[in-house]
Amino acid sequence: MDRWFERGMKGVIANFRGSRRRKRGDYMLIVIDGISTREKAQALEGKPVTWTSAGKNKTAISGKVTGAHGNKGLVKAQFERGLPGQSLGQEVSIE
C-alpha cells in the first residue's frame, strides 16, 4: 500500500468552496501533502475530516471528504457546520 493512503494524514484548508457571488461556509477545499493527482484525491472520498480551533477552548468541527476538486489533488470536504474565516490556512486531520 502506498504511503499517501495511511491513517492520520494532515491537510491544510485552502479556501471556501464557492462561486463568484456565493461562498459555502460548510464546504472547504483542502490541500493534502503527497496527493497530486485526481485519482489519489478520489480515493479519499468518504474519509472523516476534523478541524480543531486554536486557543484555550479547543473546539472540534468534523466533516467528511466529498470528492476531488480539479486535477491537481485538492479535495472538497463538507463540515457539519460552517467553519470560521480564521480556519483558512490551518491544519486539519484526515482519518
TIMIDREN-31534 format. One line per field, with one value per atom (N, C-alpha, C, O): residue number from 0; atom name; x, y, z. Coordinates in steps of 0.001 Angstrom, whole numbers, plus 500000, padded with zeros to 6 digits. Layout:
BEGIN
seq: NUM | ...
atom: CA | ...
px: X | ...
py: Y | ...
pz: Z | ...
***
This chain:
BEGIN
seq: 0 | 0 | 0 | 0 | 1 | 1 | 1 | 1 | 2 | 2 | 2 | 2 | 3 | 3 | 3 | 3 | 4 | 4 | 4 | 4 | 5 | 5 | 5 | 5 | 6 | 6 | 6 | 6 | 7 | 7 | 7 | 7 | 8 | 8 | 8 | 8 | 9 | 9 | 9 | 9 | 10 | 10 | 10 | 10 | 11 | 11 | 11 | 11 | 12 | 12 | 12 | 12 | 13 | 13 | 13 | 13 | 14 | 14 | 14 | 14 | 15 | 15 | 15 | 15 | 16 | 16 | 16 | 16 | 17 | 17 | 17 | 17 | 18 | 18 | 18 | 18 | 19 | 19 | 19 | 19 | 20 | 20 | 20 | 20 | 21 | 21 | 21 | 21 | 22 | 22 | 22 | 22 | 23 | 23 | 23 | 23 | 24 | 24 | 24 | 24 | 25 | 25 | 25 | 25 | 26 | 26 | 26 | 26 | 27 | 27 | 27 | 27 | 28 | 28 | 28 | 28 | 29 | 29 | 29 | 29 | 30 | 30 | 30 | 30 | 31 | 31 | 31 | 31 | 32 | 32 | 32 | 32 | 33 | 33 | 33 | 33 | 34 | 34 | 34 | 34 | 35 | 35 | 35 | 35 | 36 | 36 | 36 | 36 | 37 | 37 | 37 | 37 | 38 | 38 | 38 | 38 | 39 | 39 | 39 | 39 | 40 | 40 | 40 | 40 | 41 | 41 | 41 | 41 | 42 | 42 | 42 | 42 | 43 | 43 | 43 | 43 | 44 | 44 | 44 | 44 | 45 | 45 | 45 | 45 | 46 | 46 | 46 | 46 | 47 | 47 | 47 | 47 | 48 | 48 | 48 | 48 | 49 | 49 | 49 | 49 | 50 | 50 | 50 | 50 | 51 | 51 | 51 | 51 | 52 | 52 | 52 | 52 | 53 | 53 | 53 | 53 | 54 | 54 | 54 | 54 | 55 | 55 | 55 | 55 | 56 | 56 | 56 | 56 | 57 | 57 | 57 | 57 | 58 | 58 | 58 | 58 | 59 | 59 | 59 | 59 | 60 | 60 | 60 | 60 | 61 | 61 | 61 | 61 | 62 | 62 | 62 | 62 | 63 | 63 | 63 | 63 | 64 | 64 | 64 | 64 | 65 | 65 | 65 | 65 | 66 | 66 | 66 | 66 | 67 | 67 | 67 | 67 | 68 | 68 | 68 | 68 | 69 | 69 | 69 | 69 | 70 | 70 | 70 | 70 | 71 | 71 | 71 | 71 | 72 | 72 | 72 | 72 | 73 | 73 | 73 | 73 | 74 | 74 | 74 | 74 | 75 | 75 | 75 | 75 | 76 | 76 | 76 | 76 | 77 | 77 | 77 | 77 | 78 | 78 | 78 | 78 | 79 | 79 | 79 | 79 | 80 | 80 | 80 | 80 | 81 | 81 | 81 | 81 | 82 | 82 | 82 | 82 | 83 | 83 | 83 | 83 | 84 | 84 | 84 | 84 | 85 | 85 | 85 | 85 | 86 | 86 | 86 | 86 | 87 | 87 | 87 | 87 | 88 | 88 | 88 | 88 | 89 | 89 | 89 | 89 | 90 | 90 | 90 | 90 | 91 | 91 | 91 | 91 | 92 | 92 | 92 | 92 | 93 | 93 | 93 | 93 | 94 | 94 | 94 | 94
atom: N | CA | C | O | N | CA | C | O | N | CA | C | O | N | CA | C | O | N | CA | C | O | N | CA | C | O | N | CA | C | O | N | CA | C | O | N | CA | C | O | N | CA | C | O | N | CA | C | O | N | CA | C | O | N | CA | C | O | N | CA | C | O | N | CA | C | O | N | CA | C | O | N | CA | C | O | N | CA | C | O | N | CA | C | O | N | CA | C | O | N | CA | C | O | N | CA | C | O | N | CA | C | O | N | CA | C | O | N | CA | C | O | N | CA | C | O | N | CA | C | O | N | CA | C | O | N | CA | C | O | N | CA | C | O | N | CA | C | O | N | CA | C | O | N | CA | C | O | N | CA | C | O | N | CA | C | O | N | CA | C | O | N | CA | C | O | N | CA | C | O | N | CA | C | O | N | CA | C | O | N | CA | C | O | N | CA | C | O | N | CA | C | O | N | CA | C | O | N | CA | C | O | N | CA | C | O | N | CA | C | O | N | CA | C | O | N | CA | C | O | N | CA | C | O | N | CA | C | O | N | CA | C | O | N | CA | C | O | N | CA | C | O | N | CA | C | O | N | CA | C | O | N | CA | C | O | N | CA | C | O | N | CA | C | O | N | CA | C | O | N | CA | C | O | N | CA | C | O | N | CA | C | O | N | CA | C | O | N | CA | C | O | N | CA | C | O | N | CA | C | O | N | CA | C | O | N | CA | C | O | N | CA | C | O | N | CA | C | O | N | CA | C | O | N | CA | C | O | N | CA | C | O | N | CA | C | O | N | CA | C | O | N | CA | C | O | N | CA | C | O | N | CA | C | O | N | CA | C | O | N | CA | C | O | N | CA | C | O | N | CA | C | O | N | CA | C | O | N | CA | C | O | N | CA | C | O | N | CA | C | O | N | CA | C | O | N | CA | C | O | N | CA | C | O | N | CA | C | O | N | CA | C | O | N | CA | C | O | N | CA | C | O | N | CA | C | O
px: 500838 | 500000 | 500886 | 501923 | 500469 | 501239 | 501240 | 500327 | 502270 | 502423 | 501369 | 500995 | 500881 | 499939 | 498578 | 497753 | 498312 | 496980 | 496923 | 496001 | 497880 | 497893 | 496967 | 496560 | 496641 | 495758 | 496463 | 497690 | 495683 | 496235 | 496925 | 497915 | 496425 | 497020 | 496684 | 495683 | 497520 | 497310 | 497066 | 497630 | 496225 | 495947 | 495828 | 495774 | 495788 | 495677 | 494453 | 494252 | 493641 | 492462 | 492915 | 493575 | 492554 | 492984 | 491981 | 492370 | 490689 | 489689 | 488299 | 488124 | 487313 | 485921 | 485591 | 486195 | 484641 | 484127 | 483044 | 482191 | 483072 | 482073 | 482198 | 483056 | 481325 | 481320 | 481636 | 482110 | 481374 | 481680 | 480863 | 481356 | 479633 | 478751 | 478433 | 477920 | 478721 | 478306 | 479424 | 480064 | 479650 | 480627 | 479864 | 478890 | 480312 | 479681 | 480559 | 481679 | 480081 | 480862 | 481088 | 482022 | 480238 | 480399 | 481180 | 481487 | 481511 | 482348 | 483708 | 483793 | 484770 | 486118 | 486944 | 486674 | 487946 | 488912 | 490173 | 490678 | 490686 | 491810 | 492947 | 492735 | 494163 | 495388 | 496033 | 496231 | 496364 | 496959 | 498339 | 498511 | 499327 | 500685 | 500725 | 500120 | 501427 | 501588 | 500489 | 500579 | 499453 | 498362 | 498490 | 498340 | 498767 | 498973 | 498165 | 498289 | 497344 | 496522 | 495074 | 494770 | 494198 | 492759 | 492413 | 491534 | 493089 | 492795 | 493091 | 492310 | 494211 | 494541 | 493560 | 493199 | 493130 | 492166 | 490812 | 490147 | 490395 | 489119 | 489140 | 488087 | 490309 | 490411 | 490112 | 489798 | 490204 | 489947 | 488483 | 488130 | 487630 | 486224 | 485548 | 485669 | 484840 | 484149 | 484940 | 484398 | 486214 | 487048 | 486636 | 486292 | 486667 | 486337 | 487463 | 488645 | 487064 | 487989 | 487636 | 486458 | 488658 | 488412 | 489294 | 490500 | 488661 | 489371 | 489247 | 488145 | 490351 | 490366 | 490816 | 491849 | 490031 | 490353 | 491564 | 491865 | 492244 | 493377 | 492859 | 491727 | 493683 | 493300 | 493019 | 493257 | 492503 | 492281 | 491118 | 491223 | 490023 | 488860 | 488932 | 488578 | 489383 | 489534 | 488159 | 487482 | 487760 | 486507 | 486818 | 487581 | 486244 | 486475 | 485216 | 484117 | 485390 | 484295 | 484667 | 485735 | 483788 | 484107 | 483276 | 482241 | 483767 | 483100 | 483607 | 484174 | 483404 | 483899 | 484292 | 483791 | 485198 | 485653 | 484553 | 484078 | 484144 | 483051 | 483526 | 482742 | 484781 | 485270 | 486497 | 487008 | 486957 | 488133 | 487701 | 486557 | 488634 | 488391 | 489514 | 490638 | 489220 | 490235 | 491112 | 490803 | 492212 | 493098 | 494415 | 495257 | 494624 | 495893 | 495893 | 496881 | 494816 | 494825 | 494119 | 494170 | 493461 | 492680 | 491429 | 490922 | 490935 | 489703 | 488693 | 489066 | 487406 | 486321 | 485891 | 485812 | 485615 | 485126 | 483924 | 483924 | 482890 | 481704 | 481726 | 481848 | 481608 | 481634 | 480225 | 479313 | 480045 | 478714 | 478149 | 476930 | 478988 | 478569 | 479675 | 480779 | 479389 | 480349 | 481594 | 481522 | 482725 | 483981 | 484195 | 483770 | 484848 | 485116 | 486205 | 486953 | 486287 | 487300 | 488711 | 489643 | 488891 | 490214 | 490756 | 491945 | 489908 | 490366 | 491168 | 491857 | 491088 | 491829 | 493330 | 493853 | 494009 | 495447 | 495813 | 496994 | 494826 | 495112 | 495034 | 494515 | 495558 | 495693 | 494437 | 493783 | 494113 | 493043 | 493623 | 494646 | 492969 | 493407 | 492388 | 491179 | 492903 | 492074 | 492354 | 493500 | 491324 | 491479 | 491842 | 492009
py: 498822 | 500000 | 501245 | 501281 | 502253 | 503489 | 504253 | 504123 | 505042 | 505836 | 506935 | 507316 | 507455 | 508561 | 508162 | 509037 | 506881 | 506423 | 505961 | 505236 | 506361 | 505892 | 506734 | 507832 | 506203 | 506900 | 508092 | 508123 | 509057 | 510206 | 511197 | 511813 | 511362 | 512307 | 513730 | 513969 | 514668 | 516082 | 516837 | 516512 | 517838 | 518700 | 520137 | 520410 | 521059 | 522479 | 523021 | 522731 | 523807 | 524402 | 525512 | 526464 | 525380 | 526350 | 527487 | 528653 | 527155 | 528188 | 527617 | 526409 | 528504 | 528080 | 527593 | 528042 | 526681 | 526317 | 527327 | 527620 | 527851 | 528837 | 529294 | 528839 | 530202 | 530756 | 532242 | 532734 | 532931 | 534352 | 535152 | 536128 | 534749 | 535521 | 534863 | 535525 | 533603 | 532900 | 532008 | 531286 | 532066 | 531196 | 530243 | 530629 | 529003 | 527998 | 527829 | 527331 | 528227 | 528160 | 526762 | 526529 | 525815 | 524452 | 523562 | 522421 | 524052 | 523320 | 523994 | 525210 | 523215 | 523756 | 522970 | 521797 | 523627 | 522982 | 522731 | 523635 | 521500 | 521095 | 520579 | 519786 | 521043 | 520579 | 519554 | 519824 | 518380 | 517304 | 516993 | 516836 | 516902 | 516564 | 515163 | 514239 | 515006 | 513703 | 513347 | 512318 | 514166 | 513913 | 514944 | 516144 | 514471 | 515405 | 515044 | 515711 | 514006 | 513638 | 513480 | 513269 | 513585 | 513444 | 512036 | 511877 | 511019 | 509641 | 509395 | 508742 | 509916 | 509774 | 510540 | 510080 | 511707 | 512500 | 511801 | 511843 | 511164 | 510457 | 509236 | 508814 | 508664 | 507510 | 507889 | 507016 | 509169 | 509633 | 509964 | 510357 | 509815 | 510183 | 509381 | 508157 | 510083 | 509449 | 509416 | 509048 | 509793 | 509791 | 510940 | 512021 | 510720 | 511805 | 512828 | 512490 | 514086 | 515212 | 515961 | 516139 | 516405 | 517143 | 518393 | 518331 | 519528 | 520779 | 521127 | 521098 | 521454 | 521831 | 523281 | 523659 | 524092 | 525506 | 525719 | 524906 | 526814 | 527188 | 527956 | 528439 | 528060 | 528838 | 527975 | 526768 | 528620 | 527930 | 526939 | 525818 | 527343 | 526466 | 525731 | 526286 | 524504 | 523705 | 523232 | 522475 | 523680 | 523268 | 522451 | 522897 | 521269 | 520412 | 520375 | 520139 | 520609 | 520517 | 519428 | 519468 | 518464 | 517334 | 517375 | 518037 | 516646 | 516564 | 515353 | 514438 | 515343 | 514235 | 514737 | 515756 | 514006 | 514327 | 513928 | 512792 | 514871 | 514584 | 514321 | 513852 | 514607 | 514327 | 515149 | 515905 | 514984 | 515712 | 517064 | 517244 | 518006 | 519326 | 519615 | 519911 | 519532 | 519760 | 518549 | 517450 | 518755 | 517657 | 517658 | 516796 | 518587 | 518728 | 518088 | 518215 | 517402 | 516683 | 517359 | 516842 | 518494 | 519106 | 518276 | 517606 | 518324 | 517630 | 518618 | 519635 | 518310 | 519077 | 518340 | 517112 | 519095 | 518498 | 519278 | 520509 | 518556 | 519193 | 518985 | 517856 | 520073 | 520021 | 520102 | 520574 | 519635 | 519597 | 520995 | 521168 | 521968 | 523367 | 524203 | 523707 | 525449 | 526291 | 526560 | 526709 | 526620 | 526947 | 528457 | 529124 | 529007 | 530441 | 530806 | 529942 | 532070 | 532541 | 532333 | 532222 | 532277 | 532059 | 530673 | 530421 | 529768 | 528408 | 528321 | 527328 | 529346 | 529325 | 529273 | 530081 | 528326 | 528165 | 527286 | 527021 | 526831 | 525984 | 524512 | 524145 | 523692 | 522259 | 521495 | 521831 | 520464 | 519532 | 518129 | 517868 | 517233 | 515836 | 514997 | 515191 | 514061 | 513178 | 511754 | 511304 | 511067 | 509702 | 508712 | 507527
pz: 500000 | 500000 | 500000 | 500662 | 499257 | 499166 | 500478 | 501294 | 500665 | 501881 | 501985 | 503094 | 500860 | 500872 | 501402 | 501667 | 501566 | 501941 | 503395 | 503768 | 504218 | 505595 | 506472 | 506091 | 507651 | 508582 | 509214 | 509313 | 509635 | 510320 | 509403 | 509797 | 508195 | 507251 | 507665 | 508340 | 507259 | 507554 | 506253 | 505209 | 506342 | 505212 | 505678 | 506877 | 504719 | 505016 | 504279 | 503100 | 504979 | 504369 | 503422 | 503838 | 502146 | 501143 | 500992 | 500928 | 500933 | 500688 | 500891 | 501051 | 500882 | 500862 | 499464 | 498490 | 499357 | 498048 | 497721 | 498558 | 496536 | 496189 | 494761 | 494005 | 494415 | 493073 | 493152 | 494176 | 492089 | 492032 | 493038 | 493605 | 493257 | 494119 | 495456 | 496358 | 495598 | 496810 | 497330 | 496566 | 498630 | 499287 | 500190 | 500836 | 500230 | 501085 | 502320 | 502211 | 503471 | 504693 | 505215 | 505982 | 504807 | 505299 | 504342 | 504686 | 503149 | 502198 | 502131 | 501959 | 502264 | 502201 | 501182 | 500921 | 500615 | 499734 | 500542 | 501207 | 500487 | 501327 | 500459 | 499541 | 500763 | 500104 | 501023 | 502208 | 500494 | 501286 | 500736 | 499527 | 501626 | 501204 | 500615 | 501159 | 499519 | 498891 | 497912 | 497243 | 497808 | 496863 | 495742 | 495972 | 494539 | 493436 | 492196 | 491169 | 492270 | 491121 | 491545 | 492719 | 490576 | 490834 | 491320 | 492167 | 490799 | 491186 | 492665 | 493358 | 493142 | 494560 | 495438 | 496521 | 494972 | 495734 | 495795 | 496830 | 494717 | 494699 | 495616 | 496093 | 495871 | 496763 | 498215 | 499024 | 498553 | 499917 | 500169 | 501281 | 499174 | 499315 | 500430 | 500489 | 501305 | 502423 | 503717 | 504759 | 503674 | 504884 | 505806 | 505325 | 507130 | 508062 | 508179 | 508115 | 508351 | 508473 | 509753 | 510063 | 510502 | 511733 | 511776 | 511537 | 512086 | 512303 | 513775 | 514323 | 514422 | 515829 | 515928 | 515374 | 516640 | 516756 | 517646 | 518520 | 517411 | 518248 | 519458 | 519463 | 520463 | 521628 | 522838 | 522832 | 523887 | 525154 | 525070 | 525566 | 524450 | 524316 | 522986 | 521947 | 523016 | 521798 | 521326 | 522021 | 520154 | 519558 | 518319 | 517461 | 518211 | 517049 | 516192 | 516693 | 514909 | 513952 | 512964 | 512354 | 512812 | 511941 | 510667 | 510586 | 509681 | 508398 | 507647 | 508243 | 506329 | 505514 | 504142 | 503665 | 503514 | 502169 | 501199 | 501224 | 500336 | 499408 | 497989 | 497165 | 497677 | 496332 | 496000 | 496826 | 494768 | 494285 | 493731 | 493314 | 493736 | 493164 | 492179 | 492585 | 490912 | 489893 | 489668 | 490130 | 488954 | 488590 | 489354 | 489103 | 490273 | 490984 | 492363 | 493085 | 492759 | 494019 | 495175 | 496291 | 494965 | 496034 | 496292 | 495392 | 497525 | 497860 | 498424 | 499007 | 498245 | 498842 | 500101 | 500117 | 501149 | 502389 | 502871 | 502854 | 503306 | 503868 | 505374 | 505850 | 506121 | 507569 | 508118 | 507440 | 509362 | 509958 | 510190 | 510197 | 510376 | 510422 | 509796 | 509572 | 509516 | 508834 | 509659 | 510879 | 508994 | 509658 | 509636 | 508692 | 510660 | 510663 | 509659 | 509203 | 509324 | 508391 | 508902 | 508106 | 510231 | 510809 | 510509 | 510708 | 510033 | 509747 | 508449 | 508221 | 507595 | 506337 | 506623 | 507391 | 506004 | 506200 | 507388 | 507613 | 508149 | 509302 | 508923 | 507869 | 509802 | 509547 | 509956 | 510943 | 509181 | 509501 | 509510 | 508877 | 510227 | 510224 | 509458 | 509586 | 508659 | 507855 | 508324 | 508319 | 508719 | 509267 | 508201 | 508491
***
